[in-house]
Amino acid sequence: MDIAGATVLLTGVTGGIGGALAARMSERGARLVLTGRRREALEPLAERYGARMVLADLADPDDVARLAGEAVGTDILIANAALPSSGDVLDYTPEQIDRALAVNLRAPVMLARQLAPGMTAAGRGHICFVGSLSGVAATRSSSLYNATKFGLRGFSLAFRQDLHGTGVGVSIVQPGFVRGVGMFANTGSATPGGVRTVSPEQVVKGVARAITRNVAEVNVAPPELRLLTRIASQFPGFAERVQRRAGAGPATDTIVAAQRSSR
């Protein structure tokens, strides 16, 4: 899918790597539709990139439906918005659980469902989900986040098969720990187990490659983390024991404490 001249709907533009994604898509000649909850954060980005903005809370089903309606004609959907959703699920209220599931899983699925028919009718388009390596391997204090990212990965890979032959591609891009910006960087914590990080630009390049080459799955992380993640996905019991011995608990606790206010 060619990004130049395409209409790109980008969610989660006001947080994490959203700003970097907007910059890259604009540089490549896309017509941007940017969405977020906070007008004061969204307006400057829309002005910077000459984009159309749509205020929407992805935790609200009515807002998601309205956003899809206002984004009719989208050629490329980049579903980037997500909540950290870290910590013991027993510490979550039912409302907080619903919000995490709505933003991280329901909203991207519904936007894909609503926008795909227009793409298939045109015989061209791409849907790119920004997931996480937490959708491949489970880790301590991430049960809710793991659930949403495992679900998003499963949906993406299966929906890709459903749309095969229509001219519409589907990809999922799964970063590890991202430095500089984003939900991990904002905690100020060291990485659990001292694993290496990747830059926002590496993630953005992964998204661009997924779209232009219609790659099913792009994992953006140092080679050793990609390998460990794949091993953990095949041998979860073994991975659980390794994680405990690695002594990642203090760093994980710091991350959870810093992200509590984002639930």
C-alpha positions, -999 to +999 in steps of 0.1 A: +000+000+000+014+034-010+013+059+019+017+090-004-017+105-011-036+080+012-060+091+039-046+078+072-067+076+104-043+076+133-055+069+168-036+076+200-017+106+184-014+126+216+005+100+236+033+075+232+047+072+197+016+088+181+034+121+174+063+103+157+039+083+136+020+114+126+053+131+115+064+101+094+030+097+077+030+134+069+065+133+055+055+105+032+026+125+018-004+111+037-036+131+044-040+127+081-070+123+103-059+125+139-080+115+169-077+118+206-096+127+238-079+160+246-085+190+224-056+210+239-032+182+229-048+174+196-052+208+180-015+217+178-007+184+161-035+189+136-023+224+128+013+212+125+005+185+099-025+202+082-046+173+095-083+169+102-090+162+138-118+142+154-122+143+192-132+109+205-129+088+236-122+053+225-136+039+258-170+052+247-187+029+221-207+058+208-176+079+202-160+049+184-190+046+161-190+084+155-153+084+147-157+056+122-186+075+106-165+107+103-135+088+090-154+073+060-130+072+031-100+062+052-074+043+031-051+033+060-061+028+097-032+029+122-048+018+155-021+030+179-041+041+210-037+019+242-038+021+280-009+007+300-032-016+320-004-029+342-007-042+377-026-070+396-060-073+380-074-078+416-066-041+422-087-030+393-123-019+396-148-034+371-150+000+354-112+001+349-112-033+334-140-023+310-120+008+300-088-012+293-107-038+272-126-010+254-096+011+244-070-016+238-092-042+221-128-033+213-120+001+197-094-011+172-116-041+163-147-020+158-128+006+138-114-021+116-149-036+112-165-002+103-137+010+079-129-023+061-160-024+039-151+009+023-115-003+017-127-036+002-151-018-021-122+004-033-100-027-037-072-011-017-063-002+019-044-013+049-052-018+086-022-016+109-026-024+146+001-013+170+004-041+196+031-051+219+054-081+225+031-085+255+008-100+229+032-128+224+045-136+259+030-132+293+047-114+321+041-107+358+018-078+367+005-076+331-025-099+330-050-074+317-025-058+293-015-093+281-051-102+275-058-072+253-026-075+233-029-113+229-065-106+216-054-079+193-027-101+178-051-130+173-077-107+157-051-091+134-037-124+121-071-139+115-087-108+100-058-106+076-068-140+063-104-130+061-095-101+038-070-120+016-077-113-020-097-081-014-067-057-019-068-048+018-039-058+040-037-062+077-006-060+099+004-059+136+035-041+148+047-052+182+073-031+200+093-041+231+103-014+255+105+019+238+128+047+251+122+084+250+084+085+247+055+062+255+039+043+283+071+026+294+094+057+290+070+078+310+075+057+341+112+066+344+119+030+353+148+008+342+137-021+320+129-054+339+159-076+337+180-049+321+168-057+286+176-032+258+152-007+244+143+005+209+138+041+197+104+055+186+119+059+151+125+021+149+088+015+158+077+041+132+099+024+105+083-009+115+048+005+109+058+020+076+073-013+065+042-032+076+019-010+056+040-006+024+049-043+022+018-058+038+038-077+063+017-098+087+037-092+119+066-069+127+083-073+160+104-042+169+129-052+197+165-061+201+173-096+187+177-112+221+143-099+233+126-112+201+142-146+207+133-147+244+097-137+236+093-165+211+107-190+235+083-177+262+054-181+238+062-217+233+073-226+268+053-204+292+061-224+324+098-223+316+096-185+309+078-179+342+107-195+361+133-176+342+115-143+349+115-150+386+151-158+387+160-127+367+149-105+396+127-082+375+103-076+403+115-042+416+115-026+381+081-041+374+067-027+406+081+008+397+064+006+363+030-005+378+031+023+404+039+050+378+011+038+355-016+035+381-031+069+373-036+059+337-062+032+344 
